[in-house]
């Protein structure tokens, strides 16, 4: 499980870096030209909020049920 979480985080970081580079290049931001930097900041903040808005898709009741079942199975083994 740790490997899945870590690899997902690494893949997200890689994709985010590449997407950020594409956006910065498309908006013509250079070391001396920061005219469109506010657009990049706005896009970045919107992409940070998107996962929070998708939390409703998680079925927490099912996750709790699975956790309880796993805990019961572990206690029966011992």
TORPA-4810 file (N, C-alpha, C, O; in nm, 3 decimals):
<nodes>
NODE_1_0.083_-0.118_0.000_0.000_0.000_0.000_0.088_0.125_0.000_0.060_0.223_-0.069_X
NODE_2_0.194_0.120_0.077_0.286_0.235_0.081_0.344_0.262_-0.057_0.356_0.378_-0.098_X
NODE_3_0.380_0.156_-0.130_0.438_0.172_-0.263_0.336_0.235_-0.359_0.373_0.318_-0.443_X
NODE_4_0.211_0.196_-0.348_0.107_0.253_-0.435_0.090_0.402_-0.408_0.084_0.482_-0.501_X
NODE_5_0.083_0.438_-0.281_0.066_0.578_-0.243_0.187_0.661_-0.287_0.172_0.771_-0.340_X
NODE_6_0.306_0.608_-0.265_0.428_0.679_-0.302_0.439_0.696_-0.454_0.472_0.804_-0.502_X
NODE_7_0.412_0.589_-0.527_0.423_0.599_-0.673_0.317_0.693_-0.730_0.343_0.763_-0.828_X
NODE_8_0.199_0.694_-0.671_0.095_0.787_-0.716_0.139_0.931_-0.691_0.120_1.018_-0.776_X
NODE_9_0.196_0.956_-0.575_0.246_1.091_-0.544_0.359_1.132_-0.637_0.365_1.247_-0.682_X
NODE_10_0.449_1.039_-0.667_0.560_1.070_-0.758_0.509_1.097_-0.900_0.556_1.189_-0.966_X
NODE_11_0.413_1.017_-0.945_0.357_1.037_-1.079_0.285_1.172_-1.086_0.297_1.244_-1.185_X
NODE_12_0.211_1.205_-0.981_0.142_1.334_-0.978_0.239_1.451_-0.979_0.215_1.551_-1.047_X
NODE_13_0.348_1.438_-0.906_0.450_1.543_-0.905_0.515_1.560_-1.041_0.539_1.672_-1.086_X
NODE_14_0.544_1.448_-1.107_0.605_1.454_-1.240_0.511_1.518_-1.341_0.550_1.606_-1.417_X
NODE_15_0.386_1.473_-1.341_0.287_1.528_-1.435_0.264_1.676_-1.407_0.251_1.756_-1.499_X
NODE_16_0.257_1.712_-1.279_0.240_1.852_-1.243_0.355_1.940_-1.289_0.333_2.051_-1.337_X
NODE_17_0.476_1.890_-1.276_0.592_1.967_-1.322_0.590_1.987_-1.473_0.618_2.096_-1.523_X
NODE_18_0.557_1.881_-1.545_0.553_1.891_-1.691_0.439_1.983_-1.736_0.457_2.064_-1.826_X
NODE_19_0.323_1.971_-1.672_0.211_2.056_-1.707_0.242_2.202_-1.675_0.205_2.292_-1.752_X
NODE_20_0.308_2.227_-1.563_0.349_2.362_-1.527_0.445_2.422_-1.628_0.434_2.540_-1.663_X
NODE_21_0.539_2.342_-1.675_0.634_2.390_-1.775_0.562_2.424_-1.906_0.596_2.523_-1.971_X
NODE_22_0.465_2.343_-1.944_0.389_2.370_-2.067_0.310_2.500_-2.053_0.307_2.581_-2.146_X
NODE_23_0.246_2.518_-1.939_0.166_2.640_-1.918_0.255_2.764_-1.917_0.221_2.865_-1.978_X
NODE_24_0.368_2.755_-1.848_0.460_2.869_-1.843_0.513_2.902_-1.982_0.525_3.019_-2.019_X
NODE_25_0.545_2.799_-2.059_0.593_2.821_-2.195_0.483_2.881_-2.283_0.509_2.971_-2.363_X
NODE_26_0.359_2.831_-2.268_0.249_2.881_-2.350_0.216_3.027_-2.319_0.174_3.101_-2.408_X
NODE_27_0.235_3.067_-2.195_0.205_3.205_-2.156_0.326_3.298_-2.171_0.320_3.415_-2.132_X
NODE_28_0.435_3.246_-2.228_0.554_3.324_-2.259_0.614_3.392_-2.135_0.647_3.510_-2.137_X
NODE_29_0.627_3.314_-2.028_0.691_3.365_-1.907_0.838_3.326_-1.913_0.873_3.209_-1.930_X
NODE_30_0.924_3.426_-1.898_1.068_3.403_-1.902_1.131_3.460_-1.776_1.061_3.507_-1.686_X
NODE_31_1.263_3.456_-1.770_1.334_3.509_-1.654_1.320_3.661_-1.643_1.342_3.718_-1.537_X
NODE_32_1.283_3.725_-1.753_1.269_3.871_-1.751_1.127_3.918_-1.778_1.098_4.037_-1.763_X
NODE_33_1.037_3.828_-1.817_0.900_3.866_-1.850_0.803_3.794_-1.758_0.783_3.673_-1.770_X
NODE_34_0.742_3.868_-1.666_0.647_3.811_-1.570_0.507_3.866_-1.591_0.427_3.866_-1.497_X
NODE_35_0.474_3.912_-1.710_0.346_3.977_-1.734_0.227_3.885_-1.708_0.125_3.930_-1.656_X
NODE_36_0.238_3.758_-1.744_0.127_3.664_-1.730_0.141_3.572_-1.609_0.073_3.470_-1.601_X
NODE_37_0.227_3.608_-1.517_0.249_3.521_-1.401_0.124_3.508_-1.315_0.103_3.403_-1.253_X
NODE_38_0.041_3.610_-1.310_-0.082_3.604_-1.232_-0.176_3.496_-1.286_-0.251_3.436_-1.210_X
NODE_39_-0.172_3.472_-1.415_-0.256_3.367_-1.475_-0.209_3.230_-1.429_-0.290_3.143_-1.396_X
NODE_40_-0.078_3.210_-1.426_-0.022_3.083_-1.380_-0.057_3.060_-1.233_-0.091_2.948_-1.194_X
NODE_41_-0.048_3.163_-1.152_-0.084_3.150_-1.010_-0.231_3.113_-0.993_-0.266_3.031_-0.909_X
NODE_42_-0.317_3.173_-1.073_-0.461_3.141_-1.068_-0.486_2.997_-1.110_-0.560_2.926_-1.043_X
NODE_43_-0.425_2.954_-1.219_-0.441_2.816_-1.265_-0.390_2.718_-1.160_-0.454_2.616_-1.133_X
NODE_44_-0.277_2.749_-1.100_-0.220_2.663_-0.997_-0.313_2.649_-0.877_-0.333_2.539_-0.825_X
NODE_45_-0.371_2.760_-0.834_-0.463_2.755_-0.720_-0.590_2.678_-0.751_-0.644_2.610_-0.665_X
NODE_46_-0.640_2.689_-0.874_-0.760_2.614_-0.913_-0.730_2.464_-0.913_-0.811_2.384_-0.867_X
NODE_47_-0.613_2.425_-0.965_-0.578_2.284_-0.967_-0.556_2.227_-0.827_-0.572_2.107_-0.807_X
NODE_48_-0.519_2.310_-0.732_-0.505_2.264_-0.593_-0.642_2.238_-0.531_-0.656_2.147_-0.450_X
NODE_49_-0.742_2.317_-0.569_-0.876_2.305_-0.511_-0.955_2.188_-0.571_-1.044_2.135_-0.505_X
NODE_50_-0.925_2.148_-0.693_-1.002_2.043_-0.761_-1.011_1.913_-0.680_-1.122_1.859_-0.668_X
NODE_51_-0.903_1.859_-0.623_-0.918_1.735_-0.546_-1.011_1.751_-0.425_-1.081_1.656_-0.389_X
NODE_52_-1.014_1.866_-0.364_-1.104_1.889_-0.251_-1.249_1.882_-0.298_-1.334_1.827_-0.228_X
NODE_53_-1.277_1.936_-0.415_-1.414_1.932_-0.467_-1.456_1.791_-0.508_-1.575_1.763_-0.516_X
NODE_54_-1.361_1.701_-0.532_-1.392_1.565_-0.572_-1.402_1.467_-0.455_-1.426_1.348_-0.476_X
NODE_55_-1.386_1.515_-0.333_-1.392_1.428_-0.216_-1.527_1.359_-0.200_-1.535_1.252_-0.141_X
NODE_56_-1.633_1.420_-0.253_-1.765_1.360_-0.238_-1.774_1.226_-0.312_-1.865_1.147_-0.284_X
NODE_57_-1.683_1.198_-0.404_-1.684_1.072_-0.478_-1.638_0.953_-0.394_-1.663_0.838_-0.430_X
NODE_58_-1.572_0.981_-0.283_-1.523_0.874_-0.197_-1.638_0.824_-0.110_-1.707_0.902_-0.045_X
NODE_59_-1.658_0.694_-0.111_-1.762_0.633_-0.029_-1.699_0.595_0.105_-1.644_0.486_0.121_X
NODE_60_-1.707_0.687_0.202_-1.643_0.665_0.331_-1.707_0.550_0.408_-1.639_0.480_0.482_X
NODE_61_-1.838_0.530_0.391_-1.904_0.420_0.460_-1.849_0.286_0.415_-1.829_0.197_0.498_X
NODE_62_-1.825_0.270_0.286_-1.767_0.147_0.235_-1.625_0.127_0.287_-1.586_0.016_0.321_X
NODE_63_-1.547_0.235_0.295_-1.410_0.226_0.346_-1.411_0.183_0.492_-1.326_0.104_0.533_X
NODE_64_-1.504_0.234_0.571_-1.514_0.195_0.711_-1.553_0.049_0.723_-1.501_-0.023_0.808_X
NODE_65_-1.646_0.005_0.638_-1.689_-0.134_0.640_-1.574_-0.229_0.606_-1.557_-0.332_0.671_X
NODE_66_-1.496_-0.194_0.505_-1.382_-0.276_0.466_-1.279_-0.281_0.579_-1.221_-0.387_0.606_X
NODE_67_-1.257_-0.169_0.644_-1.162_-0.164_0.755_-1.208_-0.253_0.870_-1.128_-0.325_0.928_X
NODE_68_-1.337_-0.247_0.903_-1.390_-0.331_1.011_-1.379_-0.478_0.977_-1.345_-0.560_1.062_X
NODE_69_-1.408_-0.513_0.852_-1.400_-0.654_0.809_-1.256_-0.702_0.819_-1.230_-0.813_0.865_X
NODE_70_-1.162_-0.620_0.775_-1.022_-0.658_0.782_-0.976_-0.675_0.926_-0.900_-0.766_0.958_X
NODE_71_-1.025_-0.586_1.013_-0.988_-0.594_1.155_-1.046_-0.722_1.216_-0.979_-0.787_1.296_X
NODE_72_-1.168_-0.757_1.180_-1.230_-0.880_1.232_-1.154_-1.002_1.184_-1.134_-1.095_1.261_X
NODE_73_-1.114_-1.002_1.060_-1.036_-1.116_1.005_-0.903_-1.128_1.074_-0.857_-1.240_1.101_X
NODE_74_-0.838_-1.018_1.105_-0.710_-1.022_1.175_-0.726_-1.076_1.316_-0.641_-1.152_1.362_X
NODE_75_-0.833_-1.038_1.385_-0.853_-1.084_1.521_-0.889_-1.232_1.526_-0.861_-1.298_1.626_X
NODE_76_-0.949_-1.286_1.420_-0.982_-1.428_1.416_-0.858_-1.513_1.393_-0.852_-1.628_1.436_X
NODE_77_-0.758_-1.457_1.324_-0.636_-1.531_1.296_-0.555_-1.551_1.422_-0.495_-1.657_1.441_X
NODE_78_-0.553_-1.452_1.508_-0.471_-1.458_1.630_-0.536_-1.543_1.728_-0.483_-1.561_1.838_X
</nodes>
